[in-house]
Amino acid sequence: MILNTKKVKRLRKKSGESGYS
């Protein structure tokens, strides 16, 4: 999901989850 890469990165930083690839 390259389109959700930006969103995922944001959620990953917020949630601090490394399994949000």
PQR file of N, CA, C, O and H, with PARSE charges and radii, in Angstrom:
ATOM      1  N   MET A   1       0.854  -1.213   0.000 -0.4000 1.5000
ATOM      2  CA  MET A   1       0.000   0.000   0.000 -0.0000 2.0000
ATOM      3  C   MET A   1       0.878   1.247   0.000  0.5500 1.7000
ATOM      4  O   MET A   1       1.095   1.862   1.044 -0.5500 1.4000
ATOM      5  N   ILE A   2       1.364   1.602  -1.135 -0.4000 1.5000
ATOM      6  CA  ILE A   2       2.236   2.778  -1.224 -0.0000 2.0000
ATOM      7  C   ILE A   2       1.438   4.058  -0.976  0.5500 1.7000
ATOM      8  O   ILE A   2       1.973   5.060  -0.500 -0.5500 1.4000
ATOM      9  H   ILE A   2       1.188   1.103  -1.983  0.4000 1.0000
ATOM     10  N   LEU A   3       0.154   4.001  -1.308 -0.4000 1.5000
ATOM     11  CA  LEU A   3      -0.690   5.198  -1.129 -0.0000 2.0000
ATOM     12  C   LEU A   3      -0.896   5.490   0.349  0.5500 1.7000
ATOM     13  O   LEU A   3      -1.032   6.646   0.751 -0.5500 1.4000
ATOM     14  H   LEU A   3      -0.281   3.187  -1.694  0.4000 1.0000
ATOM     15  N   ASN A   4      -0.917   4.439   1.147 -0.4000 1.5000
ATOM     16  CA  ASN A   4      -1.121   4.631   2.592 -0.0000 2.0000
ATOM     17  C   ASN A   4       0.198   4.740   3.348  0.5500 1.7000
ATOM     18  O   ASN A   4       0.225   4.736   4.578 -0.5500 1.4000
ATOM     19  H   ASN A   4      -0.806   3.501   0.820  0.4000 1.0000
ATOM     20  N   THR A   5       1.261   4.836   2.612 -0.4000 1.5000
ATOM     21  CA  THR A   5       2.578   4.911   3.265 -0.0000 2.0000
ATOM     22  C   THR A   5       2.655   6.120   4.182  0.5500 1.7000
ATOM     23  O   THR A   5       3.127   6.021   5.315 -0.5500 1.4000
ATOM     24  H   THR A   5       1.238   4.840   1.613  0.4000 1.0000
ATOM     25  N   LYS A   6       2.193   7.254   3.692 -0.4000 1.5000
ATOM     26  CA  LYS A   6       2.227   8.473   4.504 -0.0000 2.0000
ATOM     27  C   LYS A   6       1.329   8.333   5.724  0.5500 1.7000
ATOM     28  O   LYS A   6       1.713   8.675   6.843 -0.5500 1.4000
ATOM     29  H   LYS A   6       1.810   7.335   2.772  0.4000 1.0000
ATOM     30  N   LYS A   7       0.136   7.827   5.487 -0.4000 1.5000
ATOM     31  CA  LYS A   7      -0.804   7.663   6.603 -0.0000 2.0000
ATOM     32  C   LYS A   7      -0.257   6.646   7.601  0.5500 1.7000
ATOM     33  O   LYS A   7      -0.320   6.844   8.815 -0.5500 1.4000
ATOM     34  H   LYS A   7      -0.176   7.549   4.579  0.4000 1.0000
ATOM     35  N   VAL A   8       0.275   5.569   7.068 -0.4000 1.5000
ATOM     36  CA  VAL A   8       0.816   4.515   7.932 -0.0000 2.0000
ATOM     37  C   VAL A   8       1.956   5.048   8.777  0.5500 1.7000
ATOM     38  O   VAL A   8       2.060   4.750   9.966 -0.5500 1.4000
ATOM     39  H   VAL A   8       0.326   5.409   6.082  0.4000 1.0000
ATOM     40  N   LYS A   9       2.801   5.835   8.152 -0.4000 1.5000
ATOM     41  CA  LYS A   9       3.945   6.395   8.884 -0.0000 2.0000
ATOM     42  C   LYS A   9       3.438   7.262  10.035  0.5500 1.7000
ATOM     43  O   LYS A   9       3.990   7.249  11.135 -0.5500 1.4000
ATOM     44  H   LYS A   9       2.717   6.077   7.186  0.4000 1.0000
ATOM     45  N   ARG A  10       2.381   8.010   9.755 -0.4000 1.5000
ATOM     46  CA  ARG A  10       1.842   8.899  10.781 -0.0000 2.0000
ATOM     47  C   ARG A  10       1.259   8.064  11.924  0.5500 1.7000
ATOM     48  O   ARG A  10       1.495   8.343  13.100 -0.5500 1.4000
ATOM     49  H   ARG A  10       1.932   8.021   8.861  0.4000 1.0000
ATOM     50  N   LEU A  11       0.498   7.042  11.556 -0.4000 1.5000
ATOM     51  CA  LEU A  11      -0.133   6.194  12.581 -0.0000 2.0000
ATOM     52  C   LEU A  11       0.943   5.448  13.377  0.5500 1.7000
ATOM     53  O   LEU A  11       0.833   5.252  14.587 -0.5500 1.4000
ATOM     54  H   LEU A  11       0.305   6.815  10.601  0.4000 1.0000
ATOM     55  N   ARG A  12       1.976   5.046  12.656 -0.4000 1.5000
ATOM     56  CA  ARG A  12       3.056   4.307  13.319 -0.0000 2.0000
ATOM     57  C   ARG A  12       3.717   5.186  14.379  0.5500 1.7000
ATOM     58  O   ARG A  12       4.012   4.733  15.485 -0.5500 1.4000
ATOM     59  H   ARG A  12       2.066   5.205  11.673  0.4000 1.0000
ATOM     60  N   LYS A  13       3.944   6.448  14.021 -0.4000 1.5000
ATOM     61  CA  LYS A  13       4.599   7.357  14.963 -0.0000 2.0000
ATOM     62  C   LYS A  13       3.668   7.640  16.145  0.5500 1.7000
ATOM     63  O   LYS A  13       4.098   7.717  17.296 -0.5500 1.4000
ATOM     64  H   LYS A  13       3.705   6.816  13.123  0.4000 1.0000
ATOM     65  N   LYS A  14       2.389   7.789  15.825 -0.4000 1.5000
ATOM     66  CA  LYS A  14       1.417   8.104  16.875 -0.0000 2.0000
ATOM     67  C   LYS A  14       1.230   6.898  17.811  0.5500 1.7000
ATOM     68  O   LYS A  14       1.282   7.030  19.033 -0.5500 1.4000
ATOM     69  H   LYS A  14       2.040   7.726  14.890  0.4000 1.0000
ATOM     70  N   SER A  15       1.018   5.748  17.219 -0.4000 1.5000
ATOM     71  CA  SER A  15       0.775   4.539  18.011 -0.0000 2.0000
ATOM     72  C   SER A  15       2.103   3.919  18.449  0.5500 1.7000
ATOM     73  O   SER A  15       2.162   3.169  19.424 -0.5500 1.4000
ATOM     74  H   SER A  15       0.976   5.640  16.225  0.4000 1.0000
ATOM     75  N   GLY A  16       3.148   4.242  17.723 -0.4000 1.5000
ATOM     76  CA  GLY A  16       4.463   3.702  18.085 -0.0000 2.0000
ATOM     77  C   GLY A  16       4.508   2.212  17.810  0.5500 1.7000
ATOM     78  O   GLY A  16       5.246   1.478  18.468 -0.5500 1.4000
ATOM     79  H   GLY A  16       3.100   4.851  16.932  0.4000 1.0000
ATOM     80  N   GLU A  17       3.717   1.756  16.832 -0.4000 1.5000
ATOM     81  CA  GLU A  17       3.711   0.316  16.517 -0.0000 2.0000
ATOM     82  C   GLU A  17       4.633   0.025  15.336  0.5500 1.7000
ATOM     83  O   GLU A  17       4.564   0.699  14.308 -0.5500 1.4000
ATOM     84  H   GLU A  17       3.118   2.352  16.297  0.4000 1.0000
ATOM     85  N   SER A  18       5.478  -0.960  15.484 -0.4000 1.5000
ATOM     86  CA  SER A  18       6.408  -1.288  14.396 -0.0000 2.0000
ATOM     87  C   SER A  18       5.753  -2.259  13.422  0.5500 1.7000
ATOM     88  O   SER A  18       6.310  -2.540  12.361 -0.5500 1.4000
ATOM     89  H   SER A  18       5.534  -1.507  16.319  0.4000 1.0000
ATOM     90  N   GLY A  19       4.588  -2.769  13.769 -0.4000 1.5000
ATOM     91  CA  GLY A  19       3.921  -3.734  12.883 -0.0000 2.0000
ATOM     92  C   GLY A  19       2.924  -3.033  11.971  0.5500 1.7000
ATOM     93  O   GLY A  19       1.933  -3.630  11.549 -0.5500 1.4000
ATOM     94  H   GLY A  19       4.135  -2.540  14.631  0.4000 1.0000
ATOM     95  N   TYR A  20       3.181  -1.802  11.677 -0.4000 1.5000
ATOM     96  CA  TYR A  20       2.255  -1.054  10.805 -0.0000 2.0000
ATOM     97  C   TYR A  20       2.867  -0.854   9.434  0.5500 1.7000
ATOM     98  O   TYR A  20       2.749   0.215   8.835 -0.5500 1.4000
ATOM     99  H   TYR A  20       3.986  -1.317  12.020  0.4000 1.0000
ATOM    100  N   SER A  21       3.515  -1.887   8.950 -0.4000 1.5000
ATOM    101  CA  SER A  21       4.171  -1.764   7.639 -0.0000 2.0000
ATOM    102  C   SER A  21       3.118  -1.793   6.561  0.5500 1.7000
ATOM    103  O   SER A  21       3.444  -1.703   5.378 -0.5500 1.4000
ATOM    104  H   SER A  21       3.610  -2.755   9.437  0.4000 1.0000
TER
END
